[in-house]
């Protein structure tokens, strides 16, 4: 984040690089620009910290609504979406564990459904009009702010959301909704899981279909290694072949039957396996 050497611009709820002004008993005071000095408590101060040093810190409001810095990194920063667990319920909402001493408030007004203690929810961190950090489960108003402009088969970061009749909704790159159709899902996924995916297509109605498998031949290298390792573990024979059901293949490797057939075809051409009626057999180097 660009900052002036004379007057740093401090972003609340984000990482900042701030200069040490002075050290006192409670800790290190950092140059907060228009916000004045910001305390970095002694327990977070880097060893041998000196006046004039630059320190990477996260800035937020403490329980007394005073700006404070920490060298710890929260699970979410302002503008980010992630899955957090409810640590406690209160009269103002739910408090979420986000990795800092002060829990993150999920106000009643920002809950799509009443939050329950111990459960995890997909939330977005934001700053309210008093510069307090808070969370919301009402993600739709923050997503699709810009028209999607993804390439077919582009690799993207996904966060798994709820299951629907058609498949699993997922958040693409913190900005758009997409869908992994049940027929394209060959591995178990869980709510809030982060994983890589691929754009299958962007439809005329603007909706985006997703894949978890990279399309094409390129990615079978990792799968061939998995197959070889399992063959070695199973004494050289695996009761799976190109005749096996998609369900059996998915249960073992979490991939489609097409991908599995490509992988064993590559291994067969490399003379590493033999494909039999009942399964595949590892060929020894002297075979």
C-alpha positions in Angstrom: 0.0 0.0 0.0 1.5 3.3 -1.0 2.2 5.7 1.8 3.8 9.1 2.1 7.0 9.2 4.2 5.7 12.4 5.9 2.1 11.4 6.4 1.2 7.7 6.2 -2.2 6.7 5.0 -3.6 4.2 7.5 -6.2 1.6 6.4 -8.2 0.3 9.3 -8.9 -3.4 9.0 -5.9 -3.9 6.7 -2.1 -4.5 6.8 -0.1 -1.3 7.1 3.6 -0.5 7.1 4.1 2.1 9.8 7.1 3.8 11.3 8.1 3.6 15.0 7.8 7.0 16.7 8.8 6.0 20.3 8.9 3.3 22.8 7.1 3.5 26.2 6.1 1.0 28.9 2.9 -0.1 27.3 4.6 -0.8 23.9 5.7 0.9 20.7 3.9 3.9 19.3 3.6 4.0 15.5 3.0 6.9 13.2 -0.7 6.8 12.3 -0.8 9.9 10.1 -4.1 11.7 10.6 -5.1 9.2 13.3 -2.1 10.3 15.5 0.1 7.7 17.2 -1.1 4.1 17.3 -0.1 1.7 20.0 1.5 -1.6 19.2 1.4 -3.4 22.6 4.8 -4.7 23.9 3.9 -8.4 23.4 3.6 -7.8 19.7 6.6 -5.6 19.2 9.4 -7.1 17.1 12.7 -7.8 19.0 15.2 -4.9 19.1 12.6 -2.5 17.7 14.0 1.0 17.3 12.7 4.5 16.6 12.4 5.0 12.9 12.0 1.3 12.1 9.2 0.2 9.7 6.8 -2.4 11.1 4.1 -4.4 9.3 1.0 -4.4 11.4 -2.8 -4.9 11.2 -4.8 -1.9 12.5 -8.2 -2.1 14.1 -10.3 -0.8 17.0 -9.8 -2.4 20.5 -12.6 -3.1 23.0 -12.4 0.6 24.1 -12.8 1.7 20.4 -9.2 3.0 20.3 -7.0 2.3 17.3 -4.5 -0.4 18.1 -2.0 -2.4 16.0 -0.9 -6.0 16.1 1.7 -8.0 14.2 -0.8 -11.0 14.3 -2.7 -11.6 11.1 -6.5 -12.1 11.4 -8.4 -14.7 9.4 -10.1 -12.0 7.4 -9.4 -8.4 6.5 -11.8 -5.7 5.3 -13.3 -6.7 2.0 -12.4 -10.4 2.3 -14.8 -13.3 2.5 -14.1 -16.4 4.6 -15.7 -19.0 6.9 -15.6 -18.1 10.6 -17.0 -19.8 13.7 -19.4 -18.2 16.1 -17.6 -18.0 19.5 -20.4 -16.3 21.5 -23.9 -14.9 21.1 -24.8 -11.5 22.7 -27.6 -9.0 22.8 -26.1 -7.2 19.7 -25.4 -10.2 17.5 -22.9 -13.0 17.2 -19.2 -12.7 17.9 -16.9 -14.6 15.5 -13.5 -16.0 16.1 -11.2 -14.4 13.6 -7.8 -14.9 15.3 -7.5 -11.7 17.3 -8.2 -11.1 21.1 -11.3 -9.0 20.2 -13.8 -11.2 18.4 -15.5 -9.9 15.2 -19.1 -8.8 15.5 -21.8 -10.2 13.2 -24.7 -7.8 13.9 -28.3 -9.2 13.9 -29.0 -6.9 11.0 -26.3 -8.5 8.9 -27.4 -12.1 9.5 -29.4 -13.8 6.7 -30.5 -16.4 9.3 -30.1 -16.3 13.1 -26.6 -17.3 13.9 -26.0 -20.3 16.2 -23.1 -20.6 18.7 -20.4 -23.1 17.5 -21.5 -23.0 13.8 -19.4 -21.6 11.0 -20.7 -19.0 8.5 -19.4 -17.5 5.3 -19.0 -13.8 6.0 -17.4 -10.6 4.6 -15.5 -8.3 6.8 -16.4 -4.6 6.5 -16.0 -1.2 8.2 -19.2 0.3 9.6 -19.8 4.1 9.7 -17.9 4.4 13.0 -14.8 2.6 11.7 -15.6 -0.5 13.7 -14.9 -3.8 12.0 -17.9 -6.0 11.6 -19.1 -9.0 9.5 -22.0 -9.7 7.3 -23.5 -12.9 5.8 -25.4 -10.9 3.2 -22.9 -11.5 0.5 -25.0 -10.8 -2.5 -24.8 -7.0 -2.1 -20.9 -7.2 -2.3 -20.6 -9.8 -5.1 -21.1 -9.2 -8.9 -20.1 -5.6 -8.5 -18.4 -5.8 -11.9 -19.5 -7.9 -14.9 -17.6 -11.2 -15.0 -14.8 -11.3 -17.5 -13.3 -14.8 -17.1 -11.7 -16.9 -19.8 -12.9 -20.4 -20.5 -10.8 -22.9 -18.5 -9.2 -20.0 -16.5 -7.9 -21.1 -13.1 -9.6 -19.3 -10.2 -9.8 -19.3 -6.4 -13.1 -20.7 -5.1 -14.9 -20.7 -1.7 -17.5 -23.4 -1.4 -20.9 -22.1 -0.3 -24.3 -23.9 0.0 -25.5 -27.0 -1.8 -28.4 -26.6 -4.2 -30.5 -29.0 -6.3 -28.2 -28.3 -9.2 -24.9 -28.4 -7.4 -22.7 -26.4 -5.1 -22.6 -22.6 -5.2 -19.1 -21.2 -5.0 -17.6 -17.7 -4.7 -15.1 -17.0 -7.5 -12.1 -14.8 -6.6 -14.0 -13.0 -3.8 -16.2 -11.3 -6.4 -18.7 -13.5 -8.3 -21.1 -16.4 -7.8 -20.5 -19.6 -9.7 -21.9 -23.2 -9.7 -20.3 -26.6 -9.7 -22.9 -28.9 -11.2 -23.4 -32.3 -9.5 -22.4 -34.1 -12.7 -19.1 -32.2 -12.7 -18.2 -33.0 -9.1 -15.9 -35.9 -8.5 -14.6 -35.2 -5.0 -16.1 -34.3 -1.6 -16.3 -30.6 -0.8 -17.3 -28.8 2.4 -18.9 -25.5 3.3 -16.4 -22.7 3.5 -13.6 -24.8 1.8 -11.1 -22.9 -0.2 -9.7 -24.6 -3.3 -8.7 -24.0 -6.9 -11.2 -24.4 -9.7 -11.7 -23.6 -13.4 -14.2 -21.7 -15.5 -16.2 -24.2 -17.5 -18.3 -21.5 -19.2 -19.8 -18.1 -18.8 -23.4 -18.4 -20.0 -25.4 -15.9 -22.0 -27.5 -15.1 -18.9 -24.3 -14.2 -17.0 -24.2 -17.2 -14.8 -20.9 -19.0 -14.5 -20.4 -22.8 -14.5 -17.3 -24.2 -12.7 -15.1 -27.3 -12.7 -12.7 -28.6 -10.1 -10.8 -30.6 -12.6 -8.5 -28.8 -15.0 -9.9 -29.5 -18.5 -7.7 -31.3 -21.0 -4.7 -33.7 -20.8 -2.2 -31.6 -18.9 -3.2 -32.4 -15.3 -3.0 -36.2 -15.5 0.6 -36.2 -14.4 -0.3 -35.9 -10.7 -3.0 -38.5 -11.1 -0.6 -41.0 -12.7 1.6 -40.7 -9.7 -1.3 -41.3 -7.4 -2.2 -44.4 -9.3 1.3 -45.7 -9.2 1.6 -45.1 -5.5 -1.6 -46.9 -4.8 -0.6 -49.8 -7.0 2.6 -50.2 -5.0 0.7 -50.1 -1.8 -1.8 -52.7 -3.1 1.0 -55.2 -4.1 0.8 -54.2 -7.7 -2.9 -54.7 -8.5 -5.9 -52.4 -8.4 -9.4 -53.5 -9.1 -10.2 -50.5 -11.2 -10.0 -50.2 -15.0 -11.6 -48.3 -17.9 -14.6 -50.5 -17.3 -15.2 -49.4 -13.7 -18.1 -47.2 -12.7 -17.6 -43.5 -12.4 -18.6 -43.8 -8.7 -15.9 -46.3 -7.9 -13.2 -44.2 -9.7 -14.4 -41.0 -7.9 -14.3 -42.8 -4.5 -10.7 -43.8 -5.0 -9.2 -40.7 -6.7 -11.8 -37.9 -6.7 -11.7 -37.5 -10.5 -14.0 -38.2 -13.4 -13.9 -41.5 -15.3 -12.6 -39.6 -18.4 -9.6 -38.3 -16.4 -8.9 -41.7 -15.0 -9.0 -43.3 -18.4 -6.6 -40.6 -19.7 -4.2 -41.3 -16.8 -4.1 -45.1 -17.2 -3.8 -44.7 -20.9 -0.7 -42.6 -20.4 0.7 -45.2 -18.0 0.0 -48.0 -20.4 1.8 -46.2 -23.2 4.8 -45.7 -20.8 4.7 -49.5 -20.2 4.2 -48.9 -16.5 0.9 -50.8 -16.2 -1.0 -53.6 -17.9 -4.8 -53.1 -18.3 -6.7 -56.3 -17.5 -10.4 -57.1 -17.5 -10.7 -56.9 -13.7 -8.3 -54.0 -13.1 -4.8 -52.6 -13.7 -1.5 -54.3 -12.8 1.9 -52.7 -12.2 4.6 -53.7 -14.6 8.0 -54.3 -13.0 11.0 -52.6 -14.6 12.2 -55.9 -16.0 8.8 -56.8 -17.5 
